[in-house]
């Protein structure tokens, strides 16, 4: 009896102590327990001694429950929330360096960038660097569109997310 | 507030945590602390002969006493030698604090002499670790370390102390208040889950309790036995749970799992309600997890919520202290439950227990039979005697055939399975409980991994008894090769085994060889009255197997009895 296990992408927000070694202990826990991180982003939170990590992982409900419990077990992790996609704003930033050997491709890339509300942040003879912000799907779509032109390099930040409105991942 | 060095501050902070003993070995990066210890008579430092033994001794001390054990080493190899002992304590939730020296702050990261990243190395095997960056932080960090080690699910904590922090003079302020934002153990059970557990237990026709080390850690043994008696439920234990219930109690059915008793394994598999307390459904306890307790509803109590649902999804999860949870269940049950008999179910208990006794009697060929040896040892040792074990066949024979009557009198490396653990752990236990006889049930292979600390036992007058089941092979590995690898004995023969009698004598200990149960009896009695460590070498056949045994990955009822 093989039950269909539903895998999907979960977003987890973790408020942690902002000090050396915390990112290591979190990422090490994921590695050691065999949980796969799709993306992770970390930065200072509303108080300078705290940092907020946004972690996206692929898995089923049982795995996510374990991830959350194992995160909570770490002493330097203060609060962990699973973010409901419907109640969450999630954004990622990508820098995409696209090959633009001629005027035609250059114009096309600039047009697409405008449609995606991105910015050209670097111009060279043979390439442009586009900065694009949005949810993961939007960035994936943009990258897909750029592929025929020839992508030289991509740097993505990973998702940063916050719950909408009154919901909060802050410490009580 | 007072001006003092970091080293002095450390010693003061340890005294405030009521530390009486440190097991350790000095070295370059921890010299200032040892200098501060030199002038101090309140803390006894026991010089071990290997840092691994220092960690195991601290662990044994903690398990025997329930207090935190402390070990100390220098940086680099001193610190890495502690690692096995720390990992061992982590797997078995034993509260130890390990203190390591570190190279001076300006040299950290420069690959200085005897520098190692012990914080990085021990992150996955400690509950928490700290590298102290200034002398002023010492009191608070020590306080946090001891608090974390001894609360919630207990475990090891490491403090790494750079040498220049030890010598730094600073205004040191000892404050008794510490605050954590990310650590608040939950002890009280959720009343709703208690109600659900009580409802299940009331309806149970075939209830079984499985008790693990968490019951001992939470001092909940009395509560557990009382609940078992109220429910008329047989009690199986994990290896770590040995001692929760006296093993001569009518409801005690011994250990479950790969080397479980017939009674424990069958009853657990047949249970309609399984109350699992302070245990974590390890593979060695459950056998094939997919067929574990197939028709039972499981109530799982554990202080570590991450254990609940990790291996088995229970019907009733109770993430709380074992003692408080058992008390809550008991008091609700007494209001509602008044069953006074369960004869059909309990007659099975007696039937299975008799099978177990018969196993001991049936095993009566030539030479010393380990089950009989264990039974004999039990007859001679007083009830408060502490048994430590090594790992392998010796450990399983002791677990199966040497009855435990009191909590904290059976000390064994459960999770990590560390050969060489038993002897240093026995030394630590003896330091904690000088009035109790302490016996290390050993194999020749295991004992050789840490026997150098015979020197410690002599030098510090820590008399223990080592009983070596000497089969000149790595017995458990050989057993698997015999049973599952067509007798292809690969790398298990221990050629060049020393004469353990002479070895003991070389250290100034007593050594004696026992070739029969009778000789063993008199050797053990003599050892109990000796004031030095005695090594009793008992030759046994290399062909002995530990039974019962469930082949790896199989259902718990799939027991091989011979």
Interface residues (C-beta under 8 A of the other chain):
Chain A: X16 X17 X21 X24 X25 X28 X29 X32 X62 X65 X66 X69 X70 X72 X73 X74 X75 X76 X77 X78 X79 X171
Chain B: X119 X120 X123 X124 X127 X128 X131 X148 X180 X181 X182 X183 X304 X305 X306 X309 X310 X313
